[in-house]
Amino acid sequence: MNKKALFGANLKNERMRRGYSYADLSRLTGMPIKRWYIYETGRSFPKPENLSKILSLFGVDMDYMLQ
């Protein structure tokens, strides 16, 4: 599995585990709903500023998101 797909799968798992909707994540981070979908489906990888928001929100590090 490539880096984008692996990150996306783990992102979706974290979102579902915490019971967040895309709307919740958009409200909490200021990132558009569509961007969350694009990240989860592995179509794109977050830019550094968005990656920082994601890791902080879920309280995880990059190693965790890529395992």
Backbone as CSV, one residue per row, in Angstrom:
resi,resn,N_x,N_y,N_z,CA_x,CA_y,CA_z,C_x,C_y,C_z
1,MET,0.857,-1.174,0.000,0.000,0.000,0.000,0.906,1.241,0.000
2,ASN,0.582,2.219,-0.852,1.413,3.424,-0.896,1.127,4.349,0.286
3,LYS,1.983,5.338,0.445,1.909,6.237,1.610,0.564,6.956,1.696
4,LYS,0.054,7.459,0.574,-1.218,8.184,0.593,-2.372,7.267,0.990
5,ALA,-2.383,6.061,0.439,-3.456,5.118,0.749,-3.398,4.669,2.204
6,LEU,-2.208,4.408,2.694,-2.041,3.980,4.089,-2.470,5.086,5.046
7,PHE,-2.013,6.299,4.774,-2.407,7.431,5.606,-3.931,7.585,5.580
8,GLY,-4.516,7.504,4.389,-5.967,7.655,4.251,-6.750,6.612,5.026
9,ALA,-6.300,5.364,4.953,-6.978,4.290,5.681,-6.905,4.521,7.185
10,ASN,-5.742,4.925,7.670,-5.591,5.189,9.106,-6.376,6.425,9.530
11,LEU,-6.430,7.417,8.663,-7.217,8.612,8.951,-8.697,8.257,9.101
12,LYS,-9.195,7.459,8.186,-10.595,7.035,8.267,-10.850,6.229,9.538
13,ASN,-9.920,5.328,9.860,-10.078,4.533,11.085,-10.146,5.424,12.322
14,GLU,-9.274,6.418,12.401,-9.283,7.334,13.551,-10.570,8.143,13.601
15,ARG,-11.025,8.617,12.452,-12.273,9.396,12.412,-13.445,8.541,12.877
16,MET,-13.545,7.343,12.362,-14.656,6.461,12.714,-14.590,6.052,14.188
17,ARG,-13.387,5.759,14.655,-13.204,5.327,16.051,-13.687,6.399,17.023
18,ARG,-13.487,7.648,16.636,-13.877,8.765,17.498,-15.295,9.272,17.228
19,GLY,-15.924,8.731,16.200,-17.305,9.101,15.900,-17.457,10.461,15.237
20,TYR,-16.412,10.935,14.550,-16.469,12.228,13.874,-17.056,12.088,12.473
21,SER,-17.846,13.046,12.077,-18.288,13.153,10.690,-17.326,14.085,9.968
22,TYR,-17.432,14.137,8.646,-16.623,15.103,7.899,-16.952,16.528,8.336
23,ALA,-18.215,16.783,8.612,-18.621,18.120,9.060,-17.960,18.468,10.394
24,ASP,-17.882,17.498,11.298,-17.207,17.725,12.583,-15.744,18.105,12.363
25,LEU,-15.067,17.338,11.515,-13.646,17.591,11.264,-13.434,18.938,10.590
26,SER,-14.322,19.286,9.685,-14.234,20.576,9.009,-14.369,21.712,10.014
27,ARG,-15.316,21.582,10.905,-15.544,22.607,11.920,-14.367,22.714,12.884
28,LEU,-13.794,21.586,13.262,-12.694,21.570,14.228,-11.368,22.075,13.662
29,THR,-11.168,21.902,12.350,-9.873,22.237,11.759,-9.908,23.390,10.762
30,GLY,-11.105,23.735,10.298,-11.215,24.773,9.274,-10.901,24.268,7.874
31,MET,-10.693,22.970,7.713,-10.437,22.399,6.388,-11.763,21.963,5.769
32,PRO,-11.926,22.190,4.470,-13.189,21.817,3.808,-13.482,20.316,3.907
33,ILE,-14.758,19.988,3.920,-15.201,18.593,3.981,-14.587,17.784,2.840
34,LYS,-14.587,18.351,1.649,-14.058,17.633,0.480,-12.595,17.225,0.682
35,ARG,-11.834,18.066,1.338,-10.423,17.750,1.561,-10.279,16.494,2.419
36,TRP,-11.124,16.365,3.444,-11.067,15.173,4.291,-11.335,13.920,3.466
37,TYR,-12.323,13.989,2.584,-12.646,12.851,1.727,-11.459,12.510,0.830
38,ILE,-10.829,13.519,0.254,-9.684,13.305,-0.635,-8.527,12.649,0.121
39,TYR,-8.293,13.083,1.348,-7.231,12.469,2.152,-7.560,11.011,2.480
40,GLU,-8.793,10.759,2.896,-9.184,9.404,3.294,-9.147,8.424,2.134
41,THR,-9.429,8.882,0.943,-9.441,7.985,-0.211,-8.061,7.836,-0.832
42,GLY,-7.053,8.490,-0.262,-5.691,8.350,-0.746,-5.409,9.078,-2.043
43,ARG,-6.273,10.014,-2.405,-6.068,10.773,-3.641,-5.053,11.887,-3.468
44,SER,-4.815,12.289,-2.228,-3.862,13.368,-1.946,-3.308,13.177,-0.546
45,PHE,-2.151,13.773,-0.308,-1.528,13.743,1.010,-1.541,15.169,1.551
46,PRO,-1.824,15.359,2.831,-1.933,16.710,3.388,-0.641,17.522,3.285
47,LYS,-0.814,18.801,3.052,0.307,19.739,3.126,0.734,19.826,4.586
48,PRO,1.963,20.273,4.852,2.469,20.286,6.233,1.552,20.973,7.245
49,GLU,0.958,22.116,6.880,0.100,22.808,7.850,-1.164,22.006,8.160
50,ASN,-1.722,21.313,7.168,-2.896,20.486,7.420,-2.527,19.197,8.127
51,LEU,-1.380,18.654,7.793,-0.912,17.446,8.470,-0.749,17.708,9.964
52,SER,-0.209,18.846,10.298,-0.039,19.222,11.699,-1.382,19.288,12.420
53,LYS,-2.389,19.858,11.777,-3.731,19.931,12.372,-4.307,18.539,12.601
54,ILE,-4.132,17.672,11.622,-4.681,16.312,11.710,-4.018,15.530,12.843
55,LEU,-2.700,15.550,12.876,-1.986,14.804,13.912,-2.322,15.328,15.300
56,SER,-2.428,16.637,15.427,-2.767,17.245,16.705,-4.193,16.884,17.135
57,LEU,-5.127,16.949,16.207,-6.524,16.641,16.517,-6.671,15.219,17.058
58,PHE,-5.996,14.274,16.413,-6.124,12.881,16.813,-5.110,12.458,17.870
59,GLY,-4.157,13.328,18.183,-3.171,13.011,19.209,-2.258,11.861,18.821
60,VAL,-1.898,11.822,17.542,-1.032,10.762,17.040,0.169,11.374,16.338
61,ASP,1.157,10.532,16.015,2.300,11.020,15.254,2.308,10.389,13.865
62,MET,3.215,10.853,13.040,3.271,10.382,11.657,3.602,8.915,11.573
63,ASP,4.444,8.418,12.452,4.776,6.990,12.445,3.515,6.139,12.607
64,TYR,2.649,6.553,13.515,1.401,5.833,13.745,0.527,5.838,12.497
65,MET,0.437,6.987,11.850,-0.445,7.123,10.684,0.067,6.360,9.471
66,LEU,1.319,5.978,9.469,1.871,5.244,8.326,2.193,3.792,8.612
67,GLN,1.682,3.277,9.722,1.938,1.860,10.009,0.770,0.995,9.599
